[in-house]
């Protein structure tokens, strides 16, 4: 095992009273509170928890040549490259010496499905810059054997230059995957998991593009690079209804939440015009990175401008937790006991925006613990 970070793990409630997240910090606001699960020495984005409680995270190559791309958080407080060292051995400096198709190049998200698999989304675009040829892929790892069982590679018709595949959801029957592309020209990607065939849809459609009038603000001011550029990410946030019939998504740089019936996405016979006609506006929200619909049907939104997590029911939005330590809530996952986990990727602190920061960021994984009144006041349901 390799040590990637200094990690504090909390399992069950035995250590809740001594959580590092509780030491020397003001209490969280809202109907719940945060407990720190892990602290990493590198920038984390994705998290997922398997049905048997195993925790996995990933580290993209945005500002540094991350030593590990996909890792399992072990019970003894270590980070273990997953599924092995070989898949995690890619280095930017060795780009011309290593095959991009069977190494993790720049992993953006990890998602465990209900069938005992861990899926890894690799847009293969370090620093969200040019896509490494042969690198974009969706990798399935069998959690029983801890071996790669399937690699679905995406050609330039699916992941063209300028693309940045972001996150993924899976149909309940295990037949399809749906991905967002947050790159230069936003889109959705639909994958037939049995055949491995993928289609790029809604490419350039308004629902998958940044909204020009939206400027992301953090710490009370516009988030911009030293040269004045703001944050412009296309289709990013994604969530699937519990019955698998409706897919939700939105641009990170946007306020409009969209939805579409998944049977329309899965039908290759529909023309692009017919598919566009099935897109609906679901709600007006705010800039978000992660979305999640939990086992009880609650829609979670990462309120990146407010260091908060919110939940939505119809037109009602409640702040579940707001905490200054939750800098850029990024990705959600739900554990087998219903506990919701969220990463804070600290994007506003990156050297893209603060050159004095340097290439490496310490980031955290949190879990959301209900407060005494959370059960009674947290909304449940789907946007109408």
C-alpha positions in Angstrom: 0.0 0.0 0.0 1.1 3.6 -0.7 0.4 6.5 1.6 -1.2 9.2 -0.4 -2.5 11.4 2.4 -2.9 11.9 6.0 -6.3 10.3 6.6 -8.7 10.4 9.4 -11.5 7.8 9.1 -14.7 7.7 11.0 -16.6 4.4 11.0 -19.9 4.1 12.8 -20.6 6.5 15.7 -17.9 5.5 18.1 -15.4 8.2 17.0 -18.0 10.9 16.3 -17.3 12.8 19.5 -13.6 13.1 18.6 -13.9 13.9 14.9 -11.2 16.2 13.5 -13.9 18.0 11.7 -15.3 19.1 15.1 -12.1 20.4 16.6 -11.6 24.1 16.6 -14.3 24.8 14.1 -17.5 26.8 14.2 -20.6 24.5 14.0 -22.2 23.9 10.7 -25.4 25.8 9.8 -28.5 24.2 8.5 -30.4 21.1 9.6 -27.3 18.8 9.5 -23.6 18.9 10.2 -20.4 17.8 8.6 -18.0 15.1 9.9 -14.6 14.7 8.2 -14.0 11.3 6.8 -10.6 11.9 5.2 -8.1 14.5 4.4 -5.9 14.2 1.3 -2.7 15.8 0.2 -3.9 16.1 -3.4 -7.0 17.5 -5.1 -9.9 15.1 -4.9 -13.1 15.3 -7.0 -15.0 12.0 -7.0 -16.2 9.7 -4.3 -18.3 6.6 -4.3 -19.3 4.1 -1.6 -20.1 0.5 -2.6 -23.0 -1.5 -1.4 -20.8 -3.2 1.2 -19.4 0.1 2.4 -16.0 0.4 0.6 -15.0 4.0 -0.1 -13.3 5.0 -3.3 -12.0 8.4 -4.4 -10.2 9.9 -7.4 -7.6 12.6 -8.0 -7.5 14.3 -11.5 -4.4 15.7 -13.0 -5.4 19.3 -13.0 -2.5 21.2 -11.5 0.0 18.5 -10.7 1.1 15.0 -11.9 -1.0 13.2 -9.2 0.8 10.1 -7.9 -2.5 8.1 -7.7 -5.6 8.5 -9.9 -8.1 6.1 -8.3 -7.8 4.9 -4.7 -9.6 2.9 -2.0 -9.7 4.4 1.4 -8.9 1.5 3.8 -10.0 1.0 7.3 -6.5 1.4 8.7 -6.3 5.0 7.4 -4.3 4.4 4.2 -5.0 5.2 0.6 -4.4 2.2 -1.7 -4.0 2.6 -5.5 -7.0 0.8 -7.1 -7.3 -1.6 -8.7 -3.5 -1.8 -8.7 -0.3 0.2 -9.2 -0.1 -0.6 -12.9 -3.4 1.2 -13.8 -2.2 4.2 -11.7 1.3 4.4 -13.1 0.6 7.0 -15.8 2.6 10.2 -15.5 2.3 13.2 -17.7 6.1 13.2 -18.2 5.9 9.7 -19.6 3.1 10.5 -22.0 4.9 9.2 -25.0 6.1 6.0 -23.3 2.9 4.7 -21.9 -0.3 3.4 -23.5 -3.2 5.8 -22.6 -5.8 3.1 -23.2 -4.9 0.9 -20.3 -3.8 3.5 -17.7 -5.7 6.2 -15.9 -4.7 9.4 -17.5 -6.9 12.0 -15.8 -9.7 10.5 -13.8 -12.7 12.8 -13.1 -15.2 10.5 -11.3 -15.8 7.1 -9.8 -19.2 5.5 -9.3 -20.1 2.1 -7.8 -23.1 0.4 -9.2 -25.6 -1.9 -7.6 -24.1 -5.0 -9.3 -20.7 -5.0 -7.6 -18.7 -2.9 -10.0 -16.7 0.3 -9.7 -16.8 2.5 -12.8 -14.1 5.0 -13.6 -14.6 8.0 -15.9 -11.4 9.0 -17.6 -11.7 12.1 -19.9 -7.9 11.8 -20.4 -7.4 15.6 -20.6 -4.9 16.6 -18.0 -5.4 20.2 -16.8 -8.6 20.1 -18.9 -6.3 20.7 -21.8 -5.9 18.6 -25.0 -7.3 15.1 -24.9 -4.6 12.4 -24.9 -5.1 10.2 -28.0 -6.6 6.9 -27.1 -7.2 7.9 -23.5 -10.9 8.7 -23.0 -12.7 5.7 -21.6 -15.1 4.2 -19.1 -13.5 1.4 -17.0 -15.4 -1.3 -15.1 -13.7 -2.9 -12.1 -15.1 -6.1 -10.5 -15.2 -5.4 -6.8 -15.1 -9.1 -6.0 -11.9 -9.8 -7.9 -10.5 -6.2 -7.8 -9.6 -6.6 -11.5 -10.5 -4.6 -14.5 -13.4 -6.4 -16.3 -14.3 -4.0 -19.1 -12.8 -1.0 -20.8 -15.1 1.0 -23.1 -12.9 3.4 -25.1 -14.4 6.5 -26.7 -13.2 7.7 -30.1 -13.2 11.3 -31.3 -16.9 11.1 -32.4 -17.7 10.7 -28.7 -14.9 12.5 -26.9 -13.5 15.0 -29.4 -10.6 17.4 -28.7 -11.9 20.0 -26.3 -14.1 17.4 -24.5 -14.0 16.7 -20.8 -16.2 13.8 -19.7 -17.3 14.6 -16.2 -19.7 12.2 -14.4 -21.8 9.2 -15.0 -25.1 7.5 -13.9 -26.3 4.0 -14.7 -29.8 2.7 -15.6 -31.3 0.4 -12.9 -31.2 -2.5 -15.4 -27.5 -2.1 -15.9 -27.8 -1.7 -19.6 -27.0 1.9 -20.1 -24.7 4.7 -18.8 -25.3 8.4 -19.2 -22.4 10.9 -19.0 -22.0 14.6 -19.1 -19.3 16.4 -21.0 -18.3 19.7 -19.4 -15.8 20.6 -22.0 -15.6 23.3 -24.7 -18.8 22.2 -26.4 -21.1 20.5 -23.8 -23.0 17.3 -24.6 -24.4 14.1 -23.1 -23.0 10.7 -23.9 -25.1 7.5 -23.9 -23.4 4.2 -23.7 -24.8 0.7 -24.4 -22.8 -1.2 -21.7 -23.3 -4.6 -23.4 -22.1 -3.7 -26.8 -19.8 -0.9 -25.7 -21.2 1.4 -28.3 -21.5 5.1 -27.3 -23.3 8.1 -28.9 -22.8 11.8 -28.3 -26.1 13.6 -28.1 -27.3 17.2 -27.5 -23.9 18.4 -28.6 -24.0 22.2 -28.5 -27.7 22.2 -27.3 -28.5 25.1 -25.0 -29.2 22.6 -22.2 -25.6 21.4 -22.2 -23.8 24.8 -22.6 -22.7 27.4 -20.0 -25.2 30.2 -19.6 -23.5 33.4 -20.7 -25.1 35.6 -18.0 -23.9 33.4 -15.1 -20.7 34.4 -13.3 -19.6 32.1 -10.5 -18.9 33.8 -7.3 -17.0 32.5 -4.2 -16.0 34.2 -1.0 -18.3 37.0 -2.1 -16.6 37.9 -5.3 -16.4 36.8 -8.9 -14.1 33.8 -9.4 -11.6 34.7 -12.1 -8.2 33.8 -13.3 -5.4 36.5 -13.2 -6.1 37.2 -16.9 -9.8 37.9 -16.2 -11.2 34.6 -17.4 -14.1 33.3 -15.3 -15.4 29.8 -14.7 -16.9 28.2 -17.8 -17.9 24.6 -17.5 -20.7 23.1 -19.6 -22.9 20.0 -18.8 -21.5 18.8 -15.5 -24.0 18.0 -12.7 -26.0 14.8 -13.3 -28.6 12.8 -11.4 -30.9 9.9 -12.2 -34.4 9.4 -10.7 -34.7 6.3 -8.5 -36.9 4.6 -11.1 -34.3 5.3 -13.8 -36.9 7.0 -16.0 -35.6 10.6 -15.9 -32.1 12.0 -16.2 -31.3 15.4 -14.8 -28.4 17.6 -15.6 -27.1 21.2 -15.8 -24.1 23.2 -16.7 -21.9 24.1 -13.8 -21.8 27.7 -15.1 -25.6 27.8 -15.2 -28.8 28.0 -13.2 -31.2 25.9 -15.2 -31.8 22.3 -14.3 -32.9 20.1 -17.3 -34.4 16.7 -17.6 -35.2 14.1 -20.3 -36.9 10.7 -20.3 -34.2 8.1 -20.4 -36.1 6.0 -23.0 -35.6 8.9 -25.4 -31.9 8.9 -24.7 -31.7 5.2 -25.2 -33.5 5.2 -28.6 -30.9 5.6 -31.4 -33.7 5.9 -33.9 -34.7 9.3 -32.6 -33.3 12.1 -34.7 -31.4 14.9 -33.0 -34.4 17.2 -33.6 -36.7 14.7 -32.0 -34.4 14.2 -29.0 -34.1 18.0 -28.4 -37.9 18.2 -28.4 -37.9 15.8 -25.4 -35.7 18.1 -23.2 -37.5 19.9 -20.5 -36.6 22.7 -18.1 -37.0 21.2 -14.6 -36.1 24.1 -12.3 -34.1 27.2 -11.8 -31.4 26.7 -9.3 -27.8 28.2 -8.9 -24.3 27.2 -10.0 -23.7 23.7 -8.9 -21.1 21.0 -9.3 -22.6 17.8 -8.0 -26.1 16.5 -8.0 -27.5 13.4 -6.2 -30.9 11.8 -5.7 -30.8 9.7 -2.6 -32.6 6.5 -1.7 -35.5 8.5 -0.4 -35.8 10.6 -3.5 -34.2 13.8 -2.2 -32.4 15.9 -4.7 -29.1 17.2 -3.3 -27.3 20.2 -4.9 -23.8 21.4 -4.2 -24.1 25.1 -3.6 -20.6 26.0 -4.6 -21.0 29.7 -4.1 -22.2 29.3 -0.5 -20.0 26.4 0.9 -23.3 24.5 1.3 -25.4 21.5 0.4 -29.0 22.1 -0.4 -32.0 19.8 -0.9 -35.0 20.5 -3.2 -38.6 19.4 -3.0 -40.8 20.8 -5.8 -40.1 24.6 -5.7 -38.9 24.4 -2.1 -35.2 24.5 -1.3 -33.7 23.9 2.1 -30.1 24.3 3.2 -29.0 21.0 4.6 -25.6 22.1 5.7 -23.5 25.2 5.3 -19.9 25.2 6.5 -16.9 27.3 5.6 -14.8 24.1 5.6 -16.9 22.8 2.7 -15.1 24.7 0.0 -16.5 23.8 -3.4 -18.7 20.8 -2.6 -18.0 18.6 -5.6 -19.3 15.1 -5.7 -21.9 13.1 -3.7 -22.3 9.4 -2.9 -24.7 7.5 -0.7 -23.5 4.7 1.6 -25.5 1.5 2.2 -26.9 2.9 5.4 -28.2 6.1 3.7 -25.3 8.3 4.8 -24.4 10.9 2.2 -20.8 11.7 1.5 -19.4 14.7 -0.3 -16.0 15.8 -1.4 -14.7 19.4 -1.2 -12.3 20.0 -4.1 -11.4 23.6 -3.3 -11.5 24.7 -6.9 -11.6 28.4 -5.9 -8.3 27.9 -4.2 -6.5 26.3 -7.2 -3.5 28.1 -8.7 -5.6 28.6 -11.8 -7.2 31.4 -9.7 -4.6 31.9 -7.0 -1.1 31.4 -8.4 0.4 31.8 -5.0 -1.3 28.5 -3.9 1.1 26.3 -5.9 0.2 23.1 -7.7 -0.9 21.0 -4.7 -4.1 21.3 -2.6 -5.1 19.6 0.5 -8.7 18.5 0.2 -11.3 16.6 2.2 -14.0 14.0 2.2 -17.0 14.6 4.4 -20.1 12.8 5.5 -23.4 14.6 6.3 -24.8 13.8 9.7 -28.4 14.7 10.4 -29.1 17.2 13.2 -31.8 16.8 15.7 -34.3 18.5 13.5 -33.1 17.3 10.2 -35.6 14.5 9.8 -38.5 16.9 10.3 -37.3 19.8 8.2 -35.3 18.4 5.3 -37.4 18.3 2.1 -37.9 15.1 0.1 -38.9 14.5 -3.5 -38.1 15.6 -7.0 -38.3 18.9 -8.8 -41.6 19.4 -10.5 
